[in-house]
Amino acid sequence: MSCYLIEELLPLYIEGDTSAETNKIVAEHLQSCESCRHLYQEMKEPIPLMHISDLMIEIDEKEEKRKFEKRYYGKLIYRASIVFVIGYVMMIILYWLK
């Protein structure tokens, strides 16, 4: 069997999802082929996972709170300013109409 087919079968072979006949063919090929045997050894070793704490991003709570308040209060002040200007303009218009 060609190395290409063995390379394609290796993940299934390692997981035990191949038939007994396929297992025999792959095992015989691994005994005779150094490159496929090396690939098999690499695939068989578990990959070390990083700790979850390494994946977590450090979040500065004070900085996040400051950013939130800046956005929230900035929008609130903007809206209040618009309402004030509209009210002030309406008062001036009503004053001139009298």
N, C-alpha and C positions, 0 to 999 in steps of 0.2 A: 504494500500500500504506500502511496506517496506521502511525503512529509506534510504537504498541504492539507490532505485529508485528516491526517493524525492531529495536526495543529487545530483543525476545526473541531475535532472530536474530544480534544483534551479537557475542555471545561465540563462537558457531559461525563466524561470518564472519571474525572476527579470527584464529581458530585454523586457518582454511582447511578447515573441515569441511562447507562448503555446496557445493551444485552450481554449475555455471557459470551456469545460468539465475538461481539465487538470488543469486549474486554480482553479476550484472548489475543485478537489481532493487534490491538494497541499495545498490550504488554510485550508481545514479541517484537514489535517495531521499536519500542523504547529500549529493549535490550541491545538492539543492533545499531541504533542511531543516536550518536552523541548529542547532536544539536536538539533533537526532540526531547531527549532525556533531560537536558539542561532546562529547556522550556518547561517541561513537566515539573521539575523541582522548584522552579520559580513560581509557577502557578499554584503549586500545592501549599506553599508557605502563606500563612495568613498575613494580611496587610495590617500593620499596627495603626490603629486609629488614634487621632489626637484626642486629648482630653476635652471634654465639653467646655471647661473653663478657658481653654486656649482659644476656642472658637467664639466665645462671647466677647462682644465689643465693650470696652470700658465706657460706661455712660455716666457722665457727670450730671447728677440729678439737679444740682443747683443751676448749672448752665442750661439744662433742658427746661427747667421751670422759668428761668429768666427769658428764654426765647419764646416760650408759650405766652407768658404775660405780655411781652412786647408785642406779639402778634395780636393777642386778644384785646388788650387795652388800646393798642394803636387803631384797630378797627372801631372800637367803641368811641374813641375820641373823634375819629373821622366822621362817624355817623352823627354824633352829637353836634359837631361843627356844622354839618350840612343842615340839620334840623334848625339850629340856631340862625343860620344865615337865611334860610327860607322864611322863618318866622319874622326876622328883623326886616326883610324886604317887604313882606306882606304888611307889617305895621307901617312902614314908610309909605307904601302905596295907599293904604287906608287913610293915613293922615293927610295925604295930598288930595284925596278925593273929597274930603269934607269941605 
